[in-house]
Every structure is written in structure tokens, then in C-alpha cells.
Amino acid sequence: ALVTETYFPSERAKVQAANDFLVFGTVALASLSSGVLLQVFGWASVNIALFPMVGVALILIAWLAVKERAGAG
């Protein structure tokens, strides 16, 4: 509900609707495209393609943890 708290009350319904559309549209697109990816490339290739994304996420989490410790100290 943080999305709606940053907008005027008259805009909250539109903002929530746009957010829901983007979130659930992305989920639907990912669900529909996952079968094609698996059929064309196979499990091994799909899993290998995920490693860089997981690495970036881990680096960002570590960076955030270091940044918070530096700010707290």
C-alpha cells in the first residue's frame, strides 16, 4: 500500500490499478513465455542464464548491507 500513500486521494485508485496491471501482466507474460524458453533452450540453459541475475542480486544485497553498517556506525 506504499504506492498509494505517495499520491493524492483522488489519484490512488488509478495508481493502484496501474500497479496491479503491471505486476499481474508481468506474471502472466512470464508464465506464458516460460514454456517456450524451456522448449527451445531446455532446463540447463535456462538455469545457466539465471546465474548472472542471481549474482547481481547477491552483490546488491551485500552492498546494501555494507552501506547500512557504515551509516549505523
C-alpha positions, 0 to 999 in steps of 0.5 A: 500500500506504499504506492498509494500513500505517495499520491493524492486521494483522488489519484490512488485508485488509478495508481493502484490499478496501474500497479496491479496491471503491471505486476499481474501482466508481468506474471502472466507474460512470464508464465506464458513465455516460460514454456517456450524458453524451456522448449527451445533452450531446455532446463540447463540453459535456462538455469545457466542464464539465471546465474548472472541475475542471481549474482547481481542480486547477491552483490546488491544485497551485500552492498546494501548491507555494507552501506547500512553498517557504515551509516549505523556506525 
